[in-house]
Amino acid sequence: MEFVSDFVLRISNLSYSGKAIDMLNTDSLSHDTPPACRLQVGTCGYSYAEWLDAGFYAPDTKPGTMLSHYARHFSITELNFTWYQMPKAQSLERMCRHVPDRFCFAVKLNRALTHEIDPDQWRSHVTQYRDGIAPLAQSGQLAAVLIQFPPAFHRAAENRRYLAALLDALQGLPLAVEFRHASWAVDRVYAELTQRRVTLVAVDTPPLAYLFPPLDVITNPDFFYIRFHGRNTSGWRSGNMQKQFNYDYRDTELIEWIDARIEPMARRTHRGLIFFNNHVRAQAPRNAEQLIGHLAAKGLPVDRLDPQEGNIFPSVP
């Protein structure tokens, strides 16, 4: 048993070997037939002042209207302010009024439950968090809850016990776990997440030995989740967030991800959530638009921006 909890692991002799698990019956699918998986592409956060200068938002755009503008281009966003402060139901209800009904949110779990854990208080923080995101769950606009652990969160016994208890406390929500440390990249972890129907987040990061590697492992047939963090090796080593997430993906890198991981993952899930975290100079929305174009060109069913809007950045073909 990988995570020590009341949950009993009933899976054995599984070998994942870094490949996607065939949890759906895909034997009858031709690889020439596009998968029916619904793909949504967006960015990690949307309220950045520097996106005004970069041209994503008009120069006179107010912070309070950024979401409605963003929602004209993308069908989903990952809320990251909920990591810094607990979500409040009233605030999320107000956000829902600024987007179309089909617009969805992935919501990052608060840092009090991933980075600054208080052994005596974390359960009350779970209750507070669940209450805060309730409006999204009730409206059907909650795509996922992102549980992102820091690199210091190794696969030690104490951390495995905490993760098990946390997943139990969050049961019933669409959960996606992102590990930053490479020690979690083992078959036993994938097997337990599979049994719990919790999504393992796939990541694109620099090739640093301690970081969790880019995989196409599927642990939940309901949805997969990908985060593009950029490949700025020196930036990640610097510890400076502006440098860390300063990266502009090339078309060849995005196409490689589609061919090697996104399309195979889409054949084994019902839904795919893809986010760009390279927010510096509005590289994230630009790369998200590029990826949407490449996915559509390959015949993959991706939610697109309103054709009336045209390209976000005219310089991008």
Buried (B, 14 or more C-beta within 10 A) or exposed (E): EBBBBEBEBEEEEEEBEEEBBEBBEBEEBEEEEBBEBBBBBBBBBBBBEEBBEBBBBEEEBEEEEBBBBBBBBBBBBBBBEBBEEBBBBEEBBEBBEBBEEEBBBBBBBBBBBBBEBEEEEBBEBBEBBBEBBBBBBEBEBBBBBBBBBEBEBBBEEEBBEBBBBBBBBBEEBBBBBBBBBBBBBEBBBBBBBBBBBBBBBBBBBBEEEEBBEBBBBBBBBEBBBBBBBBBBBEBBEEEEEEBBBBBBBEBEBBBEBBEEBBBBBBBBBBBBBBBBBBBBBBBBBBBBBBBBBBBEEBEBBBBBBEEEEEBBBEEEE
